[in-house]
Structure formats: structure tokens, C-alpha cells
Amino acid sequence: MNFSIGSNDIVFVLTGAGISAESGISTFRDSGGLWEKYRIEDVASPEAFEKNPELVWKFYSTRRKELKRVLPNKAHTTLAEFQKKHKNTYIVTQNVDNLHERAGSVNIIHMHGTLMGIKCTSCGYYEENLEDIEGIKFCPKCKNIARPDVVWFGEIPYFLDTIYELLSKIKLFVGIGTSGLVYPAASFVSIAKRFNAKTVFINKERFFNDDIDLFIEGNASEMVEKFFNSIQII
């Protein structure tokens, strides 16, 4: 299937763990990876933070240090290059890393927050901080405990109103490195299809969904470049 888009058409790109995994970021499913050393329920929920904030901060500090050791891959840089040619391209990412930013992308929506963000649990103070944090972080304004600005299990993702509004206007939906099985992101492709967008998924492992027009099986770092270079802008 050939894809062509107008210069004013909106392109919606949904990225998941698979795109960052190729840069060396640990995922839930990695054997021997970072997540395997912790039980998810002990480090990634509001209840876990209330029970043991020191353990949660230790876990996210380890993830932040991991982020410093990796670089954007070809999939990240391809998206950034495509955005220079097509300004109406939005990246909605389920990832909490900053690899899209470091590759040069703009119009990025972090629906699950970011590892760089820190917010107070009391007064709403927010900062971006890339420095190593030892122990528990406290708010510099009110001195109450702060938390990583990451959406945990049981919490509502960020910017859903903005995302749903975009989905109602797009011409092309591209999912990259995501299974499309976890809600609410799992509903995005069907919403896009309902508004007559063309839908594409690029993923290492094939799965089936009637709302997908084209499935490209393979590594994101290779297939993203091939696909986006094939899009004709008219």
C-alpha cells in the first residue's frame, strides 16, 4: 500500500517500548533486564510509593542512570527528520525516556510522564532534573516528599483530551514498537480508523487487528526509516 499525505494533513505516531528497547532501554519483558529485578507492584503504583518511597526512588534513579548510557537510534532520528519535512506530525509516546527529544523531535506528547520530571505530592511544584538522586527527593518549596512524574499503574495517563482531539483529525496513524494491547492506547487505532485515517503498525512481533491497514514486521530502527522515506508529501 502506498501512502501519500497533504502538507497540512496530521500524522499521528504512537511509540512504545519497542522503539527504545533498540537503544538499550530495559522493558518489562527483557530477560535479565532492569524490571526483572523488581516486582512491578512494588515500584510502579501509588500504593508502592506510599508503602516504600525509598525503594521506588531507588528504582527510578536506576532507570535515570540507564538513560544516560543510551543514545537515540535510527528510528528516533528518522522521525525527527520526517518532522522537518512534515510539520504536522505528532509523536505520542508511552515511553518515559527522552530519546525522541535527544533525536531532535518536536510535537511530543508524553502520555505516561517522563523520567526527567519530578513533582511534589503536596504543593504541585514541578522540575526537570537529570542529575543523579540518592535516597528520597523532597520538595525545595514546601519540604514535603516529591515523586517521579511518571504515570503509575492505576493512574490516568496525561493529555488524553489532546490525544483524542488529534485522533479525530488525522490522516495517517503509525504505531511503532507497541503491541497496542494496553488501554487506553489500545483504543487509539480503532478511533483513528473510525475517522477514516490510514493505519500502520511497525513492530518486531506480528499481531492482528482488523483496524490496521498495513502491518510491517521487523525492527523499528530498520523499518521506520524505510516506511517514512516511502511516504509522499503532496
C-alpha positions as a Markdown table, in Angstrom:
| # | Residue | x | y | z |
|---|---|---|---|---|
| 1 | Met | 0.0 | 0.0 | 0.0 |
| 2 | Asn | 1.3 | 3.4 | -1.0 |
| 3 | Phe | 0.8 | 6.4 | 1.4 |
| 4 | Ser | 0.6 | 10.0 | 0.4 |
| 5 | Ile | -0.3 | 12.9 | 2.6 |
| 6 | Gly | -1.0 | 16.5 | 2.1 |
| 7 | Ser | 1.3 | 19.1 | 3.6 |
| 8 | Asn | -1.4 | 20.2 | 6.1 |
| 9 | Asp | -2.6 | 16.6 | 7.0 |
| 10 | Ile | -2.0 | 15.5 | 10.5 |
| 11 | Val | 0.2 | 12.4 | 11.1 |
| 12 | Phe | -0.1 | 10.7 | 14.5 |
| 13 | Val | 2.8 | 8.5 | 15.6 |
| 14 | Leu | 2.3 | 6.3 | 18.7 |
| 15 | Thr | 5.6 | 4.9 | 20.1 |
| 16 | Gly | 6.1 | 2.2 | 22.7 |
| 17 | Ala | 8.8 | 0.2 | 24.5 |
| 18 | Gly | 10.0 | -1.5 | 21.3 |
| 19 | Ile | 11.5 | 1.7 | 19.8 |
| 20 | Ser | 13.5 | 2.4 | 22.9 |
| 21 | Ala | 14.5 | -1.2 | 23.5 |
| 22 | Glu | 16.7 | -1.0 | 20.4 |
| 23 | Ser | 18.7 | 1.8 | 22.1 |
| 24 | Gly | 19.2 | -0.5 | 25.1 |
| 25 | Ile | 16.4 | 0.7 | 27.4 |
| 26 | Ser | 15.1 | -2.1 | 29.6 |
| 27 | Thr | 11.5 | -3.2 | 29.0 |
| 28 | Phe | 9.1 | -5.2 | 31.2 |
| 29 | Arg | 9.7 | -8.3 | 29.1 |
| 30 | Asp | 13.5 | -8.3 | 29.0 |
| 31 | Ser | 15.1 | -11.4 | 30.4 |
| 32 | Gly | 17.7 | -10.2 | 32.9 |
| 33 | Gly | 16.6 | -6.6 | 32.4 |
| 34 | Leu | 16.0 | -3.9 | 35.0 |
| 35 | Trp | 12.4 | -4.7 | 35.6 |
| 36 | Glu | 13.2 | -8.4 | 36.3 |
| 37 | Lys | 14.9 | -7.3 | 39.5 |
| 38 | Tyr | 11.8 | -5.8 | 40.9 |
| 39 | Arg | 8.1 | -6.7 | 41.3 |
| 40 | Ile | 6.1 | -4.2 | 39.3 |
| 41 | Glu | 3.6 | -3.8 | 42.2 |
| 42 | Asp | 6.5 | -2.8 | 44.5 |
| 43 | Val | 7.8 | 0.1 | 42.4 |
| 44 | Ala | 5.2 | 1.3 | 39.9 |
| 45 | Ser | 2.0 | 2.2 | 41.8 |
| 46 | Pro | 0.8 | 4.9 | 44.2 |
| 47 | Glu | 0.4 | 2.2 | 46.8 |
| 48 | Ala | 4.0 | 1.1 | 46.4 |
| 49 | Phe | 5.2 | 4.7 | 46.8 |
| 50 | Glu | 3.1 | 5.2 | 49.9 |
| 51 | Lys | 4.5 | 2.0 | 51.4 |
| 52 | Asn | 8.1 | 2.3 | 50.5 |
| 53 | Pro | 9.1 | 5.6 | 48.8 |
| 54 | Glu | 12.8 | 4.9 | 49.2 |
| 55 | Leu | 12.6 | 1.7 | 47.2 |
| 56 | Val | 10.6 | 3.5 | 44.4 |
| 57 | Trp | 13.1 | 6.3 | 44.3 |
| 58 | Lys | 15.9 | 3.8 | 44.1 |
| 59 | Phe | 14.3 | 2.1 | 41.2 |
| 60 | Tyr | 13.6 | 5.3 | 39.2 |
| 61 | Ser | 17.1 | 6.6 | 40.0 |
| 62 | Thr | 18.5 | 3.4 | 38.4 |
| 63 | Arg | 16.3 | 4.0 | 35.3 |
| 64 | Arg | 17.5 | 7.6 | 35.0 |
| 65 | Lys | 21.1 | 6.4 | 35.2 |
| 66 | Glu | 20.4 | 3.8 | 32.5 |
| 67 | Leu | 19.0 | 6.6 | 30.3 |
| 68 | Lys | 22.3 | 8.4 | 30.4 |
| 69 | Arg | 24.1 | 5.4 | 28.9 |
| 70 | Val | 22.0 | 5.1 | 25.8 |
| 71 | Leu | 21.5 | 7.0 | 22.6 |
| 72 | Pro | 18.6 | 7.6 | 20.1 |
| 73 | Asn | 18.6 | 5.0 | 17.4 |
| 74 | Lys | 17.7 | 5.3 | 13.7 |
| 75 | Ala | 14.0 | 5.1 | 14.3 |
| 76 | His | 14.2 | 8.1 | 16.6 |
| 77 | Thr | 16.3 | 10.2 | 14.2 |
| 78 | Thr | 14.1 | 9.2 | 11.2 |
| 79 | Leu | 11.0 | 10.5 | 12.9 |
| 80 | Ala | 12.8 | 13.8 | 13.7 |
| 81 | Glu | 13.9 | 14.1 | 10.1 |
| 82 | Phe | 10.4 | 13.4 | 8.9 |
| 83 | Gln | 9.0 | 16.1 | 11.1 |
| 84 | Lys | 11.3 | 18.7 | 9.4 |
| 85 | Lys | 9.6 | 17.8 | 6.1 |
| 86 | His | 6.1 | 17.5 | 7.6 |
| 87 | Lys | 5.4 | 19.9 | 10.4 |
| 88 | Asn | 2.0 | 18.4 | 11.3 |
| 89 | Thr | 3.5 | 15.2 | 12.7 |
| 90 | Tyr | 2.8 | 14.5 | 16.4 |
| 91 | Ile | 4.6 | 11.8 | 18.4 |
| 92 | Val | 2.5 | 10.4 | 21.3 |
| 93 | Thr | 4.8 | 8.2 | 23.3 |
| 94 | Gln | 4.1 | 5.7 | 26.0 |
| 95 | Asn | 7.8 | 5.8 | 26.9 |
| 96 | Val | 9.2 | 7.9 | 29.8 |
| 97 | Asp | 12.7 | 8.4 | 28.3 |
| 98 | Asn | 13.9 | 11.5 | 26.4 |
| 99 | Leu | 15.2 | 9.8 | 23.3 |
| 100 | His | 12.7 | 11.5 | 21.0 |
| 101 | Glu | 13.8 | 14.9 | 22.3 |
| 102 | Arg | 17.5 | 14.0 | 22.0 |
| 103 | Ala | 17.0 | 12.9 | 18.4 |
| 104 | Gly | 15.6 | 16.3 | 17.6 |
| 105 | Ser | 11.9 | 15.7 | 17.5 |
| 106 | Val | 9.2 | 18.2 | 18.4 |
| 107 | Asn | 5.4 | 17.9 | 19.0 |
| 108 | Ile | 6.0 | 15.2 | 21.6 |
| 109 | Ile | 3.2 | 14.2 | 23.9 |
| 110 | His | 4.4 | 12.1 | 26.9 |
| 111 | Met | 1.2 | 10.3 | 28.0 |
| 112 | His | 3.0 | 8.5 | 30.8 |
| 113 | Gly | 5.2 | 11.3 | 32.0 |
| 114 | Thr | 9.0 | 11.3 | 31.9 |
| 115 | Leu | 11.9 | 10.1 | 34.0 |
| 116 | Met | 13.2 | 13.7 | 34.0 |
| 117 | Gly | 10.2 | 15.1 | 35.7 |
| 118 | Ile | 9.9 | 15.4 | 39.5 |
| 119 | Lys | 6.8 | 16.8 | 41.2 |
| 120 | Cys | 5.8 | 17.5 | 44.8 |
| 121 | Thr | 3.0 | 15.3 | 46.2 |
| 122 | Ser | 1.7 | 18.3 | 48.2 |
| 123 | Cys | 2.1 | 21.8 | 46.6 |
| 124 | Gly | 2.3 | 20.8 | 42.9 |
| 125 | Tyr | 5.9 | 22.0 | 42.5 |
| 126 | Tyr | 7.5 | 20.6 | 39.3 |
| 127 | Glu | 11.0 | 20.5 | 38.0 |
| 128 | Glu | 13.0 | 18.7 | 35.3 |
| 129 | Asn | 16.1 | 17.2 | 36.8 |
| 130 | Leu | 18.7 | 14.9 | 35.0 |
| 131 | Glu | 21.1 | 14.7 | 37.9 |
| 132 | Asp | 21.5 | 11.5 | 40.0 |
| 133 | Ile | 19.3 | 11.4 | 43.0 |
| 134 | Glu | 20.3 | 9.4 | 46.1 |
| 135 | Gly | 17.6 | 8.5 | 48.5 |
| 136 | Ile | 14.2 | 10.3 | 48.6 |
| 137 | Lys | 13.7 | 13.6 | 46.9 |
| 138 | Phe | 11.9 | 16.3 | 48.8 |
| 139 | Cys | 10.2 | 19.4 | 47.5 |
| 140 | Pro | 12.5 | 22.5 | 47.7 |
| 141 | Lys | 9.5 | 24.8 | 48.3 |
| 142 | Cys | 7.3 | 23.0 | 50.9 |
| 143 | Lys | 9.7 | 20.3 | 52.0 |
| 144 | Asn | 7.1 | 17.5 | 51.5 |
| 145 | Ile | 8.0 | 14.3 | 49.7 |
| 146 | Ala | 8.4 | 14.5 | 45.9 |
| 147 | Arg | 7.8 | 11.7 | 43.4 |
| 148 | Pro | 8.9 | 10.8 | 39.9 |
| 149 | Asp | 6.5 | 12.4 | 37.3 |
| 150 | Val | 5.7 | 9.0 | 35.8 |
| 151 | Val | 2.2 | 7.6 | 35.4 |
| 152 | Trp | 1.9 | 4.5 | 37.5 |
| 153 | Phe | -0.5 | 1.6 | 37.3 |
| 154 | Gly | -3.9 | 2.7 | 38.4 |
| 155 | Glu | -3.3 | 6.3 | 37.4 |
| 156 | Ile | -4.8 | 8.1 | 34.4 |
| 157 | Pro | -2.4 | 8.9 | 31.5 |
| 158 | Tyr | -1.7 | 12.6 | 30.7 |
| 159 | Phe | -3.1 | 14.7 | 27.8 |
| 160 | Leu | -5.9 | 12.3 | 26.8 |
| 161 | Asp | -8.2 | 15.1 | 25.7 |
| 162 | Thr | -5.5 | 16.4 | 23.4 |
| 163 | Ile | -4.8 | 12.9 | 22.1 |
| 164 | Tyr | -8.4 | 12.2 | 21.4 |
| 165 | Glu | -8.8 | 15.5 | 19.6 |
| 166 | Leu | -5.8 | 14.8 | 17.4 |
| 167 | Leu | -7.2 | 11.3 | 16.6 |
| 168 | Ser | -10.4 | 12.8 | 15.3 |
| 169 | Lys | -8.4 | 14.9 | 12.7 |
| 170 | Ile | -5.6 | 12.7 | 11.5 |
| 171 | Lys | -5.0 | 11.3 | 8.0 |
| 172 | Leu | -2.3 | 8.8 | 9.0 |
| 173 | Phe | -1.8 | 6.7 | 12.2 |
| 174 | Val | 1.5 | 4.9 | 12.7 |
| 175 | Gly | 2.2 | 2.7 | 15.7 |
| 176 | Ile | 5.8 | 1.8 | 16.4 |
| 177 | Gly | 7.2 | -0.7 | 18.8 |
| 178 | Thr | 4.0 | -1.1 | 20.7 |
| 179 | Ser | 1.6 | -4.1 | 21.0 |
| 180 | Gly | -1.4 | -1.9 | 21.0 |
| 181 | Leu | -2.9 | -4.1 | 23.8 |
| 182 | Val | -2.8 | -1.9 | 26.8 |
| 183 | Tyr | -5.6 | 0.7 | 27.3 |
| 184 | Pro | -6.2 | 3.5 | 26.7 |
| 185 | Ala | -3.5 | 3.4 | 24.0 |
| 186 | Ala | -5.1 | 0.1 | 22.6 |
| 187 | Ser | -8.2 | 2.1 | 21.6 |
| 188 | Phe | -6.2 | 4.7 | 19.5 |
| 189 | Val | -6.0 | 2.8 | 16.3 |
| 190 | Ser | -9.7 | 2.0 | 16.3 |
| 191 | Ile | -10.6 | 5.6 | 16.9 |
| 192 | Ala | -8.2 | 6.7 | 14.1 |
| 193 | Lys | -9.9 | 4.2 | 11.8 |
| 194 | Arg | -13.3 | 5.5 | 12.8 |
| 195 | Phe | -12.3 | 8.9 | 11.5 |
| 196 | Asn | -11.0 | 7.4 | 8.2 |
| 197 | Ala | -7.3 | 7.6 | 8.8 |
| 198 | Lys | -4.9 | 5.2 | 7.2 |
| 199 | Thr | -3.4 | 2.9 | 9.9 |
| 200 | Val | 0.0 | 1.3 | 10.0 |
| 201 | Phe | 1.9 | -0.7 | 12.7 |
| 202 | Ile | 5.6 | -1.4 | 12.8 |
| 203 | Asn | 6.5 | -4.0 | 15.3 |
| 204 | Lys | 9.1 | -6.7 | 15.9 |
| 205 | Glu | 6.3 | -9.3 | 16.6 |
| 206 | Arg | 3.2 | -9.5 | 14.4 |
| 207 | Phe | -0.3 | -9.2 | 15.9 |
| 208 | Phe | -3.6 | -8.9 | 14.3 |
| 209 | Asn | -6.2 | -6.1 | 14.5 |
| 210 | Asp | -8.9 | -5.5 | 11.9 |
| 211 | Asp | -8.3 | -1.8 | 12.2 |
| 212 | Ile | -4.7 | -2.0 | 10.9 |
| 213 | Asp | -4.4 | -1.3 | 7.1 |
| 214 | Leu | -0.7 | -2.3 | 6.9 |
| 215 | Phe | 1.5 | -4.3 | 9.4 |
| 216 | Ile | 5.2 | -4.1 | 8.9 |
| 217 | Glu | 7.1 | -6.8 | 10.8 |
| 218 | Gly | 10.7 | -6.0 | 11.8 |
| 219 | Asn | 13.0 | -3.9 | 13.9 |
| 220 | Ala | 11.9 | -0.3 | 14.3 |
| 221 | Ser | 15.5 | 1.0 | 13.6 |
| 222 | Glu | 15.3 | -0.5 | 10.1 |
| 223 | Met | 11.6 | -0.5 | 9.2 |
| 224 | Val | 10.7 | 3.0 | 10.4 |
| 225 | Glu | 13.3 | 4.5 | 8.0 |
| 226 | Lys | 12.0 | 2.5 | 5.1 |
| 227 | Phe | 8.4 | 3.4 | 5.7 |
| 228 | Phe | 8.7 | 7.1 | 6.4 |
| 229 | Asn | 11.1 | 7.5 | 3.4 |
| 230 | Ser | 8.3 | 6.0 | 1.2 |
| 231 | Ile | 5.6 | 8.5 | 2.2 |
| 232 | Gln | 4.9 | 11.0 | -0.5 |
| 233 | Ile | 4.0 | 14.5 | 0.7 |
| 234 | Ile | 1.8 | 16.3 | -1.9 |
